[in-house]
Amino acid sequence: MDNILYDNEFVLDEFNPVAIRIKIAEKIKKKRLSLGLGQQTLAKKSGVSLGSLKRFENKYEISLKHLLQLAMVLGALDEFNNLFPEKEFNSIDEILKSKKIKERKRGKND
């Protein structure tokens, strides 16, 4: 399990927030167990309360701050950094076009 956010079973194209929360919680728990960490040990190492960790593993509810703290201890923080990659440009024209878009201060009104 190299990446807790993506595998063949976990496809974000099928957007279902509940299913995604469950899958992430299951992967965190599996990673914790594979490292031989108990809930109390992971809670202490991460700074996340034991109650918050238990709620996450059982009810799939956690704050982003606590999720990132757990990911850091489990060696999975880089995966969150890659969630929203910056666009890679293939030409000067794409760069110039991107700069024009970035100059806008507000989003387009619908």
C-alpha positions in Angstrom: 0.0 0.0 0.0 2.1 2.8 -1.3 -0.6 5.4 -1.7 -3.4 5.7 0.8 -5.4 8.0 -1.5 -5.4 6.0 -4.7 -5.5 2.4 -5.7 -7.5 0.4 -8.3 -10.5 0.3 -6.0 -10.5 4.0 -5.1 -11.4 6.2 -8.1 -12.2 9.8 -7.4 -14.1 9.9 -10.8 -17.0 8.2 -9.0 -17.5 11.1 -6.6 -19.2 9.9 -3.5 -18.0 11.8 -0.4 -19.2 9.1 2.0 -17.5 6.3 0.1 -14.3 8.4 -0.1 -14.3 9.1 3.6 -14.8 5.4 4.4 -12.0 4.3 2.0 -9.5 6.8 3.4 -10.3 5.7 7.0 -9.9 2.1 6.1 -6.6 2.8 4.4 -5.3 4.8 7.3 -6.3 1.9 9.7 -4.7 -0.7 7.4 -1.5 1.4 7.3 -1.5 1.8 11.1 -1.9 -1.9 11.6 0.8 -2.7 9.0 3.2 -0.5 10.9 2.3 -2.4 14.2 0.8 0.8 15.8 -2.0 0.7 18.2 -4.6 3.4 18.2 -3.2 4.9 21.4 0.4 5.0 20.0 -0.7 6.6 16.8 -2.8 9.1 18.7 0.1 10.0 20.9 2.7 10.3 18.0 0.3 12.4 15.9 -1.1 14.7 18.5 -4.6 13.6 17.6 -6.7 12.6 20.5 -7.6 8.9 20.9 -11.3 9.8 20.7 -10.8 11.6 17.4 -8.8 8.6 16.0 -11.5 6.2 17.1 -14.3 8.3 15.7 -12.4 8.4 12.4 -11.9 4.7 12.2 -15.5 3.9 13.2 -17.6 6.8 11.9 -15.2 8.2 9.2 -15.3 11.7 10.6 -12.1 13.8 11.1 -10.9 17.3 10.7 -8.5 18.0 7.8 -5.9 19.1 10.4 -6.1 15.8 12.2 -6.1 13.8 9.0 -2.9 15.5 7.9 -1.3 14.9 11.3 -2.1 11.2 11.0 -0.8 11.1 7.4 2.5 12.7 8.5 3.1 10.0 11.1 2.2 7.3 8.7 4.5 8.7 6.0 1.7 9.7 3.6 1.8 13.5 3.7 3.3 13.8 0.2 0.1 12.2 -1.2 -1.9 15.2 0.0 0.6 17.6 -1.5 -0.1 15.9 -4.9 -3.8 16.2 -4.7 -4.0 19.5 -6.7 -0.9 19.5 -8.9 0.1 22.7 -10.8 -0.4 22.6 -14.5 2.6 21.7 -16.6 3.0 23.8 -19.7 3.8 22.5 -23.1 4.4 25.8 -24.9 5.0 29.5 -24.4 1.4 30.2 -25.6 0.0 28.1 -22.7 2.1 30.1 -20.2 1.0 33.4 -21.6 -2.7 32.3 -21.6 -2.3 31.1 -18.0 -0.9 34.5 -16.9 -4.0 36.2 -18.3 -6.3 33.9 -16.4 -4.3 34.5 -13.1 -4.7 38.3 -13.5 -8.5 37.9 -12.8 -9.4 38.8 -9.3 -12.7 37.1 -9.0 -14.5 34.1 -10.4 -16.9 34.4 -13.3 -20.5 35.0 -12.3 -22.9 32.3 -13.5 
